[in-house]
Amino acid sequence: MDNNIKTLRKEKGLTQDDLALAVGVTRQTIISLENGKYNASLQLAFKISSFFGESIENVFIFKEEE
Amino acid sequence: MDFKKRIKIRYLTAVVYIVLGLALAALSFFLEGENEFVSPFSFALIVIGVARIRKLSLITRNEASLKQREIAEGDERNIYIMLKAKNAAFSAYMLLAGIAVIVLMFLEYTLIAQCIGYSVCALALIYWVCYWIYYKKS
């Protein structure tokens, strides 16, 4: 699953630490999410989306596995 | 459960380890004859208890480190990694124990092979019981 977390975070001028603290995860989790190495749970996806004030579809892009 | 409450419980557990270790050490002192197991075991319990208290005191030294620890323990990626590691460890144990049982049987260490075999069966049984409970719950 792709996501726009890095873009949205940079638009807001936040560090990975700031975002991690705001959504209650570690910085490593944010790094993994941004690099596409880890898929967020539904709960975390909603937390991140609401933090950015965006809909979940605007933050996370679902790609069907080939 | 509140994180601070969980820390308190961990402190208590560490104290119980130390008390248990001291009690066993006292017991081994008064035991006559062989006590090769009790004495090192009591020492290990005391060391674990002290180490846990030291670790907990480092976590609770200030609010920032406490908050950091709370986030780290509740972090979903950490939990995901932990569960994956447990899963891999379980599978590896089952495989290695299975191989060990066959090898030990060939070498005629029947009793050890039987013990390992029983542990594998017990683990498989616990797994199925847990699976059934979670299946019913969800």
N, CA and C atoms of all chains as a GROMACS GRO file, in nm:
protein
  612
    1MET      N    1   0.083  -0.120   0.000
    1MET     CA    2   0.000   0.000   0.000
    1MET      C    3   0.088   0.126   0.000
    2ASP      N    4   0.061   0.215  -0.093
    2ASP     CA    5   0.135   0.342  -0.098
    2ASP      C    6   0.070   0.444  -0.005
    3ASN      N    7   0.143   0.550   0.027
    3ASN     CA    8   0.083   0.655   0.108
    3ASN      C    9   0.151   0.789   0.081
    4ASN      N   10   0.082   0.894   0.122
    4ASN     CA   11   0.135   1.031   0.102
    4ASN      C   12   0.183   1.094   0.234
    5ILE      N   13   0.217   1.010   0.328
    5ILE     CA   14   0.251   1.062   0.461
    5ILE      C   15   0.369   1.160   0.454
    6LYS      N   16   0.473   1.120   0.380
    6LYS     CA   17   0.594   1.204   0.374
    6LYS      C   18   0.560   1.343   0.316
    7THR      N   19   0.483   1.342   0.208
    7THR     CA   20   0.447   1.470   0.143
    7THR      C   21   0.365   1.557   0.238
    8LEU      N   22   0.263   1.497   0.298
    8LEU     CA   23   0.176   1.573   0.389
    8LEU      C   24   0.253   1.623   0.511
    9ARG      N   25   0.343   1.540   0.559
    9ARG     CA   26   0.423   1.579   0.676
    9ARG      C   27   0.512   1.698   0.643
   10LYS      N   28   0.574   1.692   0.525
   10LYS     CA   29   0.664   1.800   0.485
   10LYS      C   30   0.586   1.929   0.458
   11GLU      N   31   0.466   1.913   0.403
   11GLU     CA   32   0.380   2.031   0.379
   11GLU      C   33   0.351   2.104   0.510
   12LYS      N   34   0.334   2.023   0.615
   12LYS     CA   35   0.302   2.082   0.747
   12LYS      C   36   0.428   2.126   0.822
   13GLY      N   37   0.543   2.093   0.766
   13GLY     CA   38   0.670   2.130   0.829
   13GLY      C   39   0.697   2.054   0.957
   14LEU      N   40   0.656   1.928   0.957
   14LEU     CA   41   0.676   1.847   1.078
   14LEU      C   42   0.792   1.750   1.060
   15THR      N   43   0.850   1.712   1.173
   15THR     CA   44   0.953   1.608   1.169
   15THR      C   45   0.884   1.473   1.191
   16GLN      N   46   0.958   1.368   1.164
   16GLN     CA   47   0.903   1.234   1.188
   16GLN      C   48   0.870   1.215   1.336
   17ASP      N   49   0.954   1.273   1.420
   17ASP     CA   50   0.931   1.265   1.565
   17ASP      C   51   0.799   1.333   1.606
   18ASP      N   52   0.774   1.450   1.546
   18ASP     CA   53   0.650   1.524   1.576
   18ASP      C   54   0.527   1.441   1.541
   19LEU      N   55   0.532   1.384   1.420
   19LEU     CA   56   0.418   1.304   1.374
   19LEU      C   57   0.400   1.179   1.462
   20ALA      N   58   0.514   1.115   1.492
   20ALA     CA   59   0.509   0.994   1.576
   20ALA      C   60   0.445   1.024   1.711
   21LEU      N   61   0.485   1.135   1.770
   21LEU     CA   62   0.432   1.174   1.901
   21LEU      C   63   0.282   1.206   1.891
   22ALA      N   64   0.244   1.270   1.781
   22ALA     CA   65   0.104   1.310   1.765
   22ALA      C   66   0.011   1.191   1.748
   23VAL      N   67   0.059   1.086   1.682
   23VAL     CA   68  -0.029   0.970   1.659
   23VAL      C   69   0.001   0.853   1.754
   24GLY      N   70   0.098   0.873   1.844
   24GLY     CA   71   0.125   0.773   1.948
   24GLY      C   72   0.197   0.649   1.900
   25VAL      N   73   0.294   0.667   1.809
   25VAL     CA   74   0.378   0.554   1.767
   25VAL      C   75   0.525   0.598   1.775
   26THR      N   76   0.615   0.504   1.746
   26THR     CA   77   0.756   0.540   1.748
   26THR      C   78   0.797   0.601   1.614
   27ARG      N   79   0.913   0.667   1.614
   27ARG     CA   80   0.964   0.728   1.490
   27ARG      C   81   0.994   0.620   1.386
   28GLN      N   82   1.038   0.503   1.435
   28GLN     CA   83   1.069   0.392   1.344
   28GLN      C   84   0.945   0.350   1.265
   29THR      N   85   0.830   0.356   1.330
   29THR     CA   86   0.706   0.319   1.262
   29THR      C   87   0.676   0.418   1.150
   30ILE      N   88   0.696   0.547   1.178
   30ILE     CA   89   0.673   0.649   1.076
   30ILE      C   90   0.770   0.629   0.959
   31ILE      N   91   0.897   0.599   0.991
   31ILE     CA   92   0.997   0.574   0.886
   31ILE      C   93   0.952   0.456   0.799
   32SER      N   94   0.912   0.347   0.863
   32SER     CA   95   0.869   0.228   0.789
   32SER      C   96   0.746   0.256   0.703
   33LEU      N   97   0.654   0.337   0.757
   33LEU     CA   98   0.533   0.372   0.680
   33LEU      C   99   0.570   0.454   0.558
   34GLU      N  100   0.656   0.553   0.579
   34GLU     CA  101   0.697   0.640   0.467
   34GLU      C  102   0.773   0.563   0.359
   35ASN      N  103   0.851   0.463   0.402
   35ASN     CA  104   0.927   0.384   0.306
   35ASN      C  105   0.846   0.269   0.246
   36GLY      N  106   0.722   0.256   0.290
   36GLY     CA  107   0.636   0.150   0.236
   36GLY      C  108   0.674   0.011   0.284
   37LYS      N  109   0.748   0.005   0.397
   37LYS     CA  110   0.788  -0.126   0.448
   37LYS      C  111   0.686  -0.184   0.544
   38TYR      N  112   0.597  -0.100   0.591
   38TYR     CA  113   0.496  -0.146   0.687
   38TYR      C  114   0.361  -0.084   0.654
   39ASN      N  115   0.258  -0.165   0.660
   39ASN     CA  116   0.121  -0.115   0.635
   39ASN      C  117   0.053  -0.084   0.768
   40ALA      N  118   0.001   0.036   0.779
   40ALA     CA  119  -0.062   0.077   0.904
   40ALA      C  120  -0.192   0.001   0.927
   41SER      N  121  -0.225  -0.018   1.054
   41SER     CA  122  -0.354  -0.078   1.087
   41SER      C  123  -0.463   0.024   1.054
   42LEU      N  124  -0.585  -0.022   1.054
   42LEU     CA  125  -0.696   0.068   1.023
   42LEU      C  126  -0.703   0.183   1.125
   43GLN      N  127  -0.680   0.147   1.250
   43GLN     CA  128  -0.684   0.246   1.358
   43GLN      C  129  -0.577   0.355   1.338
   44LEU      N  130  -0.454   0.311   1.307
   44LEU     CA  131  -0.346   0.407   1.287
   44LEU      C  132  -0.369   0.490   1.160
   45ALA      N  133  -0.422   0.423   1.057
   45ALA     CA  134  -0.451   0.494   0.932
   45ALA      C  135  -0.551   0.607   0.957
   46PHE      N  136  -0.653   0.579   1.036
   46PHE     CA  137  -0.752   0.682   1.069
   46PHE      C  138  -0.689   0.794   1.153
   47LYS      N  139  -0.603   0.755   1.247
   47LYS     CA  140  -0.537   0.854   1.332
   47LYS      C  141  -0.453   0.949   1.247
   48ILE      N  142  -0.375   0.893   1.155
   48ILE     CA  143  -0.287   0.974   1.071
   48ILE      C  144  -0.369   1.065   0.980
   49SER      N  145  -0.473   1.005   0.920
   49SER     CA  146  -0.558   1.083   0.829
   49SER      C  147  -0.625   1.200   0.901
   50SER      N  148  -0.680   1.172   1.019
   50SER     CA  149  -0.748   1.279   1.092
   50SER      C  150  -0.649   1.383   1.142
   51PHE      N  151  -0.526   1.340   1.171
   51PHE     CA  152  -0.424   1.436   1.212
   51PHE      C  153  -0.394   1.536   1.099
   52PHE      N  154  -0.388   1.484   0.976
   52PHE     CA  155  -0.361   1.572   0.861
   52PHE      C  156  -0.487   1.643   0.812
   53GLY      N  157  -0.603   1.602   0.866
   53GLY     CA  158  -0.729   1.662   0.823
   53GLY      C  159  -0.767   1.620   0.682
   54GLU      N  160  -0.728   1.500   0.646
   54GLU     CA  161  -0.755   1.448   0.512
   54GLU      C  162  -0.840   1.322   0.523
   55SER      N  163  -0.901   1.284   0.412
   55SER     CA  164  -0.974   1.157   0.414
   55SER      C  165  -0.872   1.045   0.400
   56ILE      N  166  -0.911   0.928   0.443
   56ILE     CA  167  -0.817   0.815   0.444
   56ILE      C  168  -0.769   0.780   0.302
   57GLU      N  169  -0.856   0.801   0.204
   57GLU     CA  170  -0.818   0.770   0.063
   57GLU      C  171  -0.712   0.866   0.011
   58ASN      N  172  -0.709   0.988   0.068
   58ASN     CA  173  -0.609   1.085   0.024
   58ASN      C  174  -0.471   1.058   0.085
   59VAL      N  175  -0.471   0.986   0.193
   59VAL     CA  176  -0.342   0.958   0.259
   59VAL      C  177  -0.289   0.819   0.218
   60PHE      N  178  -0.378   0.722   0.216
   60PHE     CA  179  -0.336   0.585   0.183
   60PHE      C  180  -0.394   0.543   0.049
   61ILE      N  181  -0.308   0.491  -0.036
   61ILE     CA  182  -0.352   0.449  -0.170
   61ILE      C  183  -0.346   0.297  -0.178
   62PHE      N  184  -0.463   0.240  -0.189
   62PHE     CA  185  -0.471   0.094  -0.192
   62PHE      C  186  -0.437   0.042  -0.331
   63LYS      N  187  -0.346  -0.053  -0.332
   63LYS     CA  188  -0.307  -0.116  -0.460
   63LYS      C  189  -0.333  -0.264  -0.449
   64GLU      N  190  -0.407  -0.315  -0.542
   64GLU     CA  191  -0.436  -0.458  -0.540
   64GLU      C  192  -0.306  -0.534  -0.573
   65GLU      N  193  -0.279  -0.639  -0.492
   65GLU     CA  194  -0.157  -0.717  -0.515
   65GLU      C  195  -0.166  -0.789  -0.649
   66GLU      N  196  -0.054  -0.787  -0.722
   66GLU     CA  197  -0.055  -0.856  -0.852
   66GLU      C  198  -0.020  -1.003  -0.836
   67MET      N  199  -0.509  -0.121   3.069
   67MET     CA  200  -0.462  -0.081   3.201
   67MET      C  201  -0.367   0.039   3.188
   68ASP      N  202  -0.375   0.126   3.285
   68ASP     CA  203  -0.288   0.245   3.288
   68ASP      C  204  -0.141   0.202   3.292
   69PHE      N  205  -0.056   0.273   3.218
   69PHE     CA  206   0.085   0.233   3.208
   69PHE      C  207   0.156   0.241   3.343
   70LYS      N  208   0.123   0.344   3.421
   70LYS     CA  209   0.188   0.360   3.551
   70LYS      C  210   0.152   0.243   3.645
   71LYS      N  211   0.028   0.196   3.629
   71LYS     CA  212  -0.017   0.081   3.709
   71LYS      C  213   0.062  -0.044   3.669
   72ARG      N  214   0.084  -0.056   3.537
   72ARG     CA  215   0.160  -0.171   3.486
   72ARG      C  216   0.303  -0.168   3.537
   73ILE      N  217   0.359  -0.047   3.545
   73ILE     CA  218   0.496  -0.033   3.598
   73ILE      C  219   0.500  -0.075   3.745
   74LYS      N  220   0.398  -0.037   3.819
   74LYS     CA  221   0.390  -0.073   3.961
   74LYS      C  222   0.386  -0.225   3.977
   75ILE      N  223   0.306  -0.289   3.891
   75ILE     CA  224   0.296  -0.436   3.895
   75ILE      C  225   0.432  -0.500   3.864
   76ARG      N  226   0.504  -0.439   3.769
   76ARG     CA  227   0.636  -0.492   3.733
   76ARG      C  228   0.735  -0.478   3.850
   77TYR      N  229   0.722  -0.364   3.921
   77TYR     CA  230   0.807  -0.344   4.041
   77TYR      C  231   0.778  -0.454   4.143
   78LEU      N  232   0.649  -0.479   4.163
   78LEU     CA  233   0.607  -0.581   4.260
   78LEU      C  234   0.660  -0.718   4.219
   79THR      N  235   0.650  -0.749   4.090
   79THR     CA  236   0.699  -0.878   4.040
   79THR      C  237   0.848  -0.893   4.067
   80ALA      N  238   0.921  -0.784   4.044
   80ALA     CA  239   1.067  -0.788   4.067
   80ALA      C  240   1.096  -0.812   4.215
   81VAL      N  241   1.017  -0.748   4.302
   81VAL     CA  242   1.036  -0.767   4.446
   81VAL      C  243   1.007  -0.912   4.483
   82VAL      N  244   0.901  -0.968   4.422
   82VAL     CA  245   0.866  -1.109   4.448
   82VAL      C  246   0.981  -1.200   4.406
   83TYR      N  247   1.044  -1.171   4.292
   83TYR     CA  248   1.160  -1.249   4.246
   83TYR      C  249   1.271  -1.247   4.351
   84ILE      N  250   1.298  -1.128   4.402
   84ILE     CA  251   1.407  -1.114   4.499
   84ILE      C  252   1.374  -1.189   4.628
   85VAL      N  253   1.250  -1.171   4.675
   85VAL     CA  254   1.208  -1.238   4.799
   85VAL      C  255   1.215  -1.390   4.782
   86LEU      N  256   1.165  -1.437   4.667
   86LEU     CA  257   1.168  -1.580   4.637
   86LEU      C  258   1.312  -1.632   4.630
   87GLY      N  259   1.398  -1.552   4.567
   87GLY     CA  260   1.539  -1.588   4.556
   87GLY      C  261   1.605  -1.596   4.693
   88LEU      N  262   1.575  -1.498   4.778
   88LEU     CA  263   1.632  -1.497   4.913
   88LEU      C  264   1.581  -1.616   4.995
   89ALA      N  265   1.452  -1.645   4.979
   89ALA     CA  266   1.392  -1.758   5.051
   89ALA      C  267   1.458  -1.889   5.008
   90LEU      N  268   1.478  -1.903   4.877
   90LEU     CA  269   1.543  -2.024   4.826
   90LEU      C  270   1.688  -2.033   4.871
   91ALA      N  271   1.754  -1.916   4.875
   91ALA     CA  272   1.893  -1.913   4.921
   91ALA      C  273   1.901  -1.958   5.067
   92ALA      N  274   1.805  -1.909   5.147
   92ALA     CA  275   1.800  -1.949   5.289
   92ALA      C  276   1.772  -2.098   5.301
   93LEU      N  277   1.682  -2.145   5.216
   93LEU     CA  278   1.645  -2.287   5.216
   93LEU      C  279   1.766  -2.374   5.181
   94SER      N  280   1.839  -2.330   5.078
   94SER     CA  281   1.955  -2.407   5.033
   94SER      C  282   2.065  -2.408   5.140
   95PHE      N  283   2.069  -2.298   5.220
   95PHE     CA  284   2.168  -2.289   5.329
   95PHE      C  285   2.139  -2.394   5.436
   96PHE      N  286   2.007  -2.411   5.460
   96PHE     CA  287   1.970  -2.507   5.565
   96PHE      C  288   1.954  -2.650   5.514
   97LEU      N  289   1.948  -2.666   5.381
   97LEU     CA  290   1.934  -2.801   5.325
   97LEU      C  291   2.062  -2.879   5.345
   98GLU      N  292   2.044  -3.004   5.374
   98GLU     CA  293   2.162  -3.088   5.390
   98GLU      C  294   2.191  -3.159   5.259
   99GLY      N  295   2.315  -3.187   5.232
   99GLY     CA  296   2.355  -3.263   5.113
   99GLY      C  297   2.353  -3.179   4.987
  100GLU      N  298   2.311  -3.242   4.876
  100GLU     CA  299   2.319  -3.178   4.744
  100GLU      C  300   2.213  -3.069   4.728
  101ASN      N  301   2.257  -2.951   4.690
  101ASN     CA  302   2.160  -2.847   4.655
  101ASN      C  303   2.213  -2.768   4.536
  102GLU      N  304   2.260  -2.844   4.437
  102GLU     CA  305   2.322  -2.782   4.320
  102GLU      C  306   2.224  -2.701   4.237
  103PHE      N  307   2.097  -2.736   4.249
  103PHE     CA  308   1.997  -2.665   4.169
  103PHE      C  309   1.946  -2.541   4.241
  104VAL      N  310   1.913  -2.557   4.370
  104VAL     CA  311   1.846  -2.450   4.445
  104VAL      C  312   1.933  -2.324   4.456
  105SER      N  313   2.060  -2.343   4.487
  105SER     CA  314   2.146  -2.227   4.509
  105SER      C  315   2.166  -2.139   4.384
  106PRO      N  316   2.205  -2.196   4.269
  106PRO     CA  317   2.216  -2.111   4.149
  106PRO      C  318   2.083  -2.052   4.106
  107PHE      N  319   1.976  -2.129   4.128
  107PHE     CA  320   1.843  -2.082   4.088
  107PHE      C  321   1.804  -1.960   4.172
  108SER      N  322   1.833  -1.965   4.301
  108SER     CA  323   1.800  -1.852   4.389
  108SER      C  324   1.883  -1.729   4.350
  109PHE      N  325   2.009  -1.754   4.317
  109PHE     CA  326   2.098  -1.644   4.275
  109PHE      C  327   2.044  -1.580   4.147
  110ALA      N  328   2.001  -1.666   4.053
  110ALA     CA  329   1.947  -1.616   3.925
  110ALA      C  330   1.822  -1.531   3.949
  111LEU      N  331   1.735  -1.577   4.041
  111LEU     CA  332   1.612  -1.502   4.072
  111LEU      C  333   1.645  -1.364   4.128
  112ILE      N  334   1.743  -1.360   4.220
  112ILE     CA  335   1.782  -1.232   4.281
  112ILE      C  336   1.837  -1.138   4.173
  113VAL      N  337   1.924  -1.192   4.088
  113VAL     CA  338   1.986  -1.108   3.982
  113VAL      C  339   1.878  -1.054   3.888
  114ILE      N  340   1.784  -1.142   3.849
  114ILE     CA  341   1.676  -1.098   3.758
  114ILE      C  342   1.593  -0.988   3.825
  115GLY      N  343   1.561  -1.009   3.952
  115GLY     CA  344   1.482  -0.911   4.027
  115GLY      C  345   1.551  -0.776   4.034
  116VAL      N  346   1.679  -0.778   4.067
  116VAL     CA  347   1.756  -0.652   4.078
  116VAL      C  348   1.765  -0.584   3.941
  117ALA      N  349   1.792  -0.665   3.838
  117ALA     CA  350   1.806  -0.609   3.703
  117ALA      C  351   1.675  -0.544   3.658
  118ARG      N  352   1.565  -0.609   3.692
  118ARG     CA  353   1.434  -0.553   3.654
  118ARG      C  354   1.408  -0.421   3.726
  119ILE      N  355   1.441  -0.416   3.854
  119ILE     CA  356   1.421  -0.293   3.931
  119ILE      C  357   1.508  -0.180   3.874
  120ARG      N  358   1.631  -0.215   3.838
  120ARG     CA  359   1.723  -0.116   3.779
  120ARG      C  360   1.664  -0.062   3.648
  121LYS      N  361   1.614  -0.154   3.564
  121LYS     CA  362   1.557  -0.116   3.435
  121LYS      C  363   1.433  -0.026   3.457
  122LEU      N  364   1.349  -0.067   3.552
  122LEU     CA  365   1.227   0.011   3.579
  122LEU      C  366   1.260   0.149   3.634
  123SER      N  367   1.364   0.158   3.717
  123SER     CA  368   1.401   0.288   3.773
  123SER      C  369   1.452   0.381   3.663
  124LEU      N  370   1.519   0.321   3.560
  124LEU     CA  371   1.565   0.402   3.447
  124LEU      C  372   1.446   0.454   3.365
  125ILE      N  373   1.345   0.368   3.352
  125ILE     CA  374   1.226   0.408   3.274
  125ILE      C  375   1.150   0.519   3.346
  126THR      N  376   1.140   0.507   3.478
  126THR     CA  377   1.056   0.600   3.554
  126THR      C  378   1.132   0.721   3.609
  127ARG      N  379   1.256   0.740   3.563
  127ARG     CA  380   1.336   0.850   3.621
  127ARG      C  381   1.277   0.988   3.588
  128ASN      N  382   1.212   0.998   3.467
  128ASN     CA  383   1.141   1.123   3.437
  128ASN      C  384   1.021   1.096   3.346
  129GLU      N  385   0.935   1.194   3.335
  129GLU     CA  386   0.810   1.178   3.259
  129GLU      C  387   0.836   1.150   3.112
  130ALA      N  388   0.941   1.212   3.058
  130ALA     CA  389   0.970   1.197   2.914
  130ALA      C  390   1.005   1.052   2.880
  131SER      N  391   1.093   0.993   2.962
  131SER     CA  392   1.133   0.854   2.933
  131SER      C  393   1.018   0.758   2.958
  132LEU      N  394   0.932   0.792   3.053
  132LEU     CA  395   0.814   0.709   3.082
  132LEU      C  396   0.718   0.711   2.962
  133LYS      N  397   0.698   0.831   2.909
  133LYS     CA  398   0.609   0.848   2.793
  133LYS      C  399   0.666   0.776   2.671
  134GLN      N  400   0.798   0.790   2.654
  134GLN     CA  401   0.866   0.725   2.542
  134GLN      C  402   0.849   0.573   2.549
  135ARG      N  403   0.865   0.521   2.669
  135ARG     CA  404   0.851   0.376   2.690
  135ARG      C  405   0.707   0.331   2.664
  136GLU      N  406   0.612   0.411   2.710
  136GLU     CA  407   0.471   0.378   2.692
  136GLU      C  408   0.438   0.370   2.542
  137ILE      N  409   0.489   0.468   2.466
  137ILE     CA  410   0.466   0.469   2.321
  137ILE      C  411   0.533   0.346   2.257
  138ALA      N  412   0.657   0.318   2.299
  138ALA     CA  413   0.731   0.206   2.241
  138ALA      C  414   0.661   0.073   2.267
  139GLU      N  415   0.605   0.058   2.387
  139GLU     CA  416   0.539  -0.068   2.421
  139GLU      C  417   0.404  -0.084   2.352
  140GLY      N  418   0.340   0.029   2.326
  140GLY     CA  419   0.208   0.023   2.261
  140GLY      C  420   0.217   0.036   2.110
  141ASP      N  421   0.337   0.058   2.059
  141ASP     CA  422   0.356   0.080   1.916
  141ASP      C  423   0.314  -0.043   1.836
  142GLU      N  424   0.226  -0.022   1.740
  142GLU     CA  425   0.170  -0.137   1.668
  142GLU      C  426   0.273  -0.212   1.584
  143ARG      N  427   0.373  -0.139   1.532
  143ARG     CA  428   0.477  -0.207   1.453
  143ARG      C  429   0.564  -0.295   1.543
  144ASN      N  430   0.594  -0.246   1.663
  144ASN     CA  431   0.670  -0.327   1.759
  144ASN      C  432   0.593  -0.454   1.793
  145ILE      N  433   0.462  -0.438   1.815
  145ILE     CA  434   0.379  -0.553   1.849
  145ILE      C  435   0.374  -0.652   1.731
  146TYR      N  436   0.364  -0.596   1.610
  146TYR     CA  437   0.360  -0.678   1.489
  146TYR      C  438   0.491  -0.758   1.475
  147ILE      N  439   0.604  -0.690   1.498
  147ILE     CA  440   0.735  -0.757   1.487
  147ILE      C  441   0.747  -0.865   1.595
  148MET      N  442   0.703  -0.831   1.716
  148MET     CA  443   0.710  -0.926   1.826
  148MET      C  444   0.629  -1.052   1.795
  149LEU      N  445   0.508  -1.032   1.741
  149LEU     CA  446   0.423  -1.147   1.708
  149LEU      C  447   0.483  -1.231   1.596
  150LYS      N  448   0.544  -1.163   1.499
  150LYS     CA  449   0.608  -1.235   1.388
  150LYS      C  450   0.726  -1.318   1.440
  151ALA      N  451   0.803  -1.256   1.532
  151ALA     CA  452   0.918  -1.326   1.589
  151ALA      C  453   0.872  -1.448   1.670
  152LYS      N  454   0.764  -1.430   1.745
  152LYS     CA  455   0.708  -1.541   1.824
  152LYS      C  456   0.664  -1.654   1.732
  153ASN      N  457   0.599  -1.617   1.625
  153ASN     CA  458   0.551  -1.713   1.526
  153ASN      C  459   0.667  -1.791   1.466
  154ALA      N  460   0.773  -1.718   1.430
  154ALA     CA  461   0.890  -1.783   1.370
  154ALA      C  462   0.959  -1.874   1.472
  155ALA      N  463   0.967  -1.826   1.597
  155ALA     CA  464   1.031  -1.905   1.702
  155ALA      C  465   0.953  -2.034   1.727
  156PHE      N  466   0.822  -2.023   1.728
  156PHE     CA  467   0.735  -2.139   1.748
  156PHE      C  468   0.757  -2.241   1.637
  157SER      N  469   0.756  -2.196   1.512
  157SER     CA  470   0.774  -2.285   1.398
  157SER      C  471   0.912  -2.349   1.400
  158ALA      N  472   1.014  -2.267   1.431
  158ALA     CA  473   1.151  -2.319   1.435
  158ALA      C  474   1.167  -2.424   1.544
  159TYR      N  475   1.106  -2.395   1.660
  159TYR     CA  476   1.115  -2.490   1.771
  159TYR      C  477   1.053  -2.624   1.734
  160MET      N  478   0.934  -2.617   1.674
  160MET     CA  479   0.864  -2.739   1.634
  160MET      C  480   0.950  -2.822   1.538
  161LEU      N  481   1.009  -2.756   1.441
  161LEU     CA  482   1.092  -2.823   1.340
  161LEU      C  483   1.217  -2.883   1.403
  162LEU      N  484   1.288  -2.799   1.481
  162LEU     CA  485   1.413  -2.846   1.543
  162LEU      C  486   1.387  -2.957   1.644
  163ALA      N  487   1.278  -2.944   1.720
  163ALA     CA  488   1.245  -3.047   1.818
  163ALA      C  489   1.212  -3.178   1.747
  164GLY      N  490   1.141  -3.168   1.636
  164GLY     CA  491   1.106  -3.287   1.558
  164GLY      C  492   1.232  -3.358   1.509
  165ILE      N  493   1.326  -3.280   1.457
  165ILE     CA  494   1.453  -3.338   1.409
  165ILE      C  495   1.530  -3.399   1.527
  166ALA      N  496   1.532  -3.324   1.639
  166ALA     CA  497   1.605  -3.372   1.757
  166ALA      C  498   1.549  -3.504   1.807
  167VAL      N  499   1.416  -3.519   1.806
  167VAL     CA  500   1.354  -3.643   1.853
  167VAL      C  501   1.401  -3.760   1.766
  168ILE      N  502   1.401  -3.742   1.634
  168ILE     CA  503   1.443  -3.850   1.542
  168ILE      C  504   1.590  -3.886   1.565
  169VAL      N  505   1.674  -3.782   1.574
  169VAL     CA  506   1.818  -3.807   1.593
  169VAL      C  507   1.843  -3.876   1.727
  170LEU      N  508   1.778  -3.827   1.832
  170LEU     CA  509   1.798  -3.884   1.965
  170LEU      C  510   1.748  -4.029   1.973
  171MET      N  511   1.641  -4.058   1.901
  171MET     CA  512   1.590  -4.196   1.899
  171MET      C  513   1.693  -4.288   1.834
  172PHE      N  514   1.756  -4.238   1.725
  172PHE     CA  515   1.859  -4.318   1.657
  172PHE      C  516   1.979  -4.342   1.748
  173LEU      N  517   2.010  -4.239   1.828
  173LEU     CA  518   2.125  -4.251   1.919
  173LEU      C  519   2.088  -4.321   2.050
  174GLU      N  520   1.963  -4.363   2.057
  174GLU     CA  521   1.909  -4.437   2.173
  174GLU      C  522   1.905  -4.357   2.303
  175TYR      N  523   1.886  -4.225   2.288
  175TYR     CA  524   1.858  -4.141   2.405
  175TYR      C  525   1.705  -4.131   2.416
  176THR      N  526   1.644  -4.244   2.444
  176THR     CA  527   1.498  -4.254   2.436
  176THR      C  528   1.426  -4.158   2.532
  177LEU      N  529   1.476  -4.150   2.654
  177LEU     CA  530   1.408  -4.068   2.755
  177LEU      C  531   1.407  -3.920   2.716
  178ILE      N  532   1.522  -3.871   2.670
  178ILE     CA  533   1.531  -3.729   2.630
  178ILE      C  534   1.440  -3.705   2.509
  179ALA      N  535   1.444  -3.801   2.415
  179ALA     CA  536   1.360  -3.790   2.296
  179ALA      C  537   1.213  -3.784   2.333
  180GLN      N  538   1.176  -3.868   2.429
  180GLN     CA  539   1.036  -3.869   2.474
  180GLN      C  540   0.996  -3.736   2.537
  181CYS      N  541   1.087  -3.682   2.620
  181CYS     CA  542   1.058  -3.552   2.686
  181CYS      C  543   1.038  -3.442   2.582
  182ILE      N  544   1.127  -3.438   2.483
  182ILE     CA  545   1.114  -3.336   2.378
  182ILE      C  546   0.984  -3.358   2.301
  183GLY      N  547   0.957  -3.484   2.271
  183GLY     CA  548   0.833  -3.519   2.199
  183GLY      C  549   0.710  -3.472   2.275
  184TYR      N  550   0.710  -3.496   2.407
  184TYR     CA  551   0.596  -3.452   2.490
  184TYR      C  552   0.583  -3.300   2.486
  185SER      N  553   0.698  -3.230   2.493
  185SER     CA  554   0.692  -3.083   2.494
  185SER      C  555   0.634  -3.031   2.362
  186VAL      N  556   0.671  -3.098   2.250
  186VAL     CA  557   0.616  -3.058   2.120
  186VAL      C  558   0.464  -3.081   2.118
  187CYS      N  559   0.422  -3.197   2.170
  187CYS     CA  560   0.278  -3.228   2.174
  187CYS      C  561   0.204  -3.127   2.261
  188ALA      N  562   0.264  -3.094   2.378
  188ALA     CA  563   0.200  -2.998   2.469
  188ALA      C  564   0.186  -2.862   2.402
  189LEU      N  565   0.291  -2.822   2.332
  189LEU     CA  566   0.288  -2.692   2.263
  189LEU      C  567   0.181  -2.689   2.155
  190ALA      N  568   0.174  -2.799   2.080
  190ALA     CA  569   0.073  -2.809   1.973
  190ALA      C  570  -0.068  -2.805   2.033
  191LEU      N  571  -0.083  -2.873   2.145
  191LEU     CA  572  -0.214  -2.877   2.213
  191LEU      C  573  -0.253  -2.737   2.262
  192ILE      N  574  -0.157  -2.667   2.324
  192ILE     CA  575  -0.183  -2.530   2.373
  192ILE      C  576  -0.219  -2.440   2.256
  193TYR      N  577  -0.145  -2.460   2.145
  193TYR     CA  578  -0.174  -2.379   2.026
  193TYR      C  579  -0.318  -2.399   1.980
  194TRP      N  580  -0.363  -2.524   1.973
  194TRP     CA  581  -0.499  -2.550   1.925
  194TRP      C  582  -0.604  -2.497   2.022
  195VAL      N  583  -0.576  -2.509   2.152
  195VAL     CA  584  -0.671  -2.455   2.252
  195VAL      C  585  -0.682  -2.303   2.235
  196CYS      N  586  -0.565  -2.235   2.222
  196CYS     CA  587  -0.564  -2.089   2.205
  196CYS      C  588  -0.635  -2.051   2.075
  197TYR      N  589  -0.608  -2.128   1.970
  197TYR     CA  590  -0.671  -2.100   1.839
  197TYR      C  591  -0.823  -2.108   1.853
  198TRP      N  592  -0.868  -2.212   1.921
  198TRP     CA  593  -1.012  -2.234   1.937
  198TRP      C  594  -1.075  -2.120   2.018
  199ILE      N  595  -1.008  -2.078   2.125
  199ILE     CA  596  -1.059  -1.968   2.209
  199ILE      C  597  -1.070  -1.840   2.127
  200TYR      N  598  -0.964  -1.805   2.054
  200TYR     CA  599  -0.966  -1.681   1.974
  200TYR      C  600  -1.066  -1.690   1.859
  201TYR      N  601  -1.081  -1.811   1.805
  201TYR     CA  602  -1.177  -1.833   1.696
  201TYR      C  603  -1.318  -1.805   1.747
  202LYS      N  604  -1.346  -1.851   1.868
  202LYS     CA  605  -1.480  -1.831   1.925
  202LYS      C  606  -1.502  -1.684   1.964
  203LYS      N  607  -1.396  -1.620   2.008
  203LYS     CA  608  -1.406  -1.480   2.055
  203LYS      C  609  -1.427  -1.382   1.942
  204SER      N  610  -1.366  -1.412   1.824
  204SER     CA  611  -1.372  -1.311   1.717
  204SER      C  612  -1.474  -1.347   1.609
   0.00000   0.00000   0.00000
